[in-house]
Amino acid sequence: MSSDMSTAGVAKSYDRLAPVYDFVFGPVFRAGRAESIKVAEAAAGPGGRILEIGVGTGISLPFYSKDTRLVGADISEDMLEVARKRVTKLGLTNVESIEVGDAENLRFEDESFDVVMAQYVVSAVPNPHKALDEFARVTKPGGEIVIATRQGAEKGLRKGIEKTLMPITTKLGWRTDFPFALFTSWAAKNPDVRLIERKPLKPLGHFALLRFEKLAKQAEAA
């Protein structure tokens, strides 16, 4: 997907949003975040280790089970400062670390996490396929990639509006025109992952929950 977005530009956009992000976007994405967390925890299992990419202000961190081990990463240092304060204030001892991280170039070792969670992130990175490759790399075989994402319209008036808005929204740090085909084309090129679930999320069906399984090594050899 061609894009005028840059990593530095996205970081700058979200730095500006840091003081108001929870107020502006918290209510909009509340239902989707709750559903994503439920799915991620079930996939990770008790004591599982979850990497949340695009953790932002850490708005979702208090809602994970206390026996889930969490690592949060985000491109915006200003957002992460809010997240660190939240972790300290609420005593979230299950959070291992909160750190700057580029979704397209993660610092973590291969197969480090039971689940990689990306909530409302993939449409906000310059190169989505590169980010998805990184998610798969750091996920353990048998683990899952759980994604809450913008779901662009495939036809009709809304698709036209989304395309029209793209020059504006990319400057703000996200895309409105973001087709599901981006995910299917990525999965088709990656035989070690498979899509196991796709379902709409509130509000208005403009967002979707996607689950990809990273195939266990014995399955790959079969």
Number of C-alpha atoms within 10 A of each C-alpha: 8 7 12 10 20 16 18 11 16 20 21 17 17 20 18 14 19 20 14 11 16 16 10 11 11 14 10 13 18 15 13 22 21 13 14 24 19 14 17 27 21 12 20 20 13 13 15 17 24 27 26 23 26 26 28 30 27 23 17 18 22 15 11 19 15 15 15 18 21 24 20 25 22 25 24 27 20 20 24 24 16 16 24 18 13 17 20 11 9 10 11 16 13 19 22 12 14 20 17 20 19 19 27 19 12 17 12 14 10 14 16 16 27 26 33 27 27 22 24 21 22 26 21 25 25 25 18 20 18 15 20 19 16 20 27 24 18 22 25 21 22 17 24 29 28 24 23 26 23 25 19 21 20 14 8 8 9 15 17 13 13 17 17 13 14 18 16 13 17 23 15 18 21 23 24 24 23 23 15 17 11 12 17 13 11 16 18 12 9 13 11 17 21 17 16 10 12 14 11 16 22 16 13 7 13 15 19 23 23 21 22 22 22 26 17 14 12 9 10 11 6 5
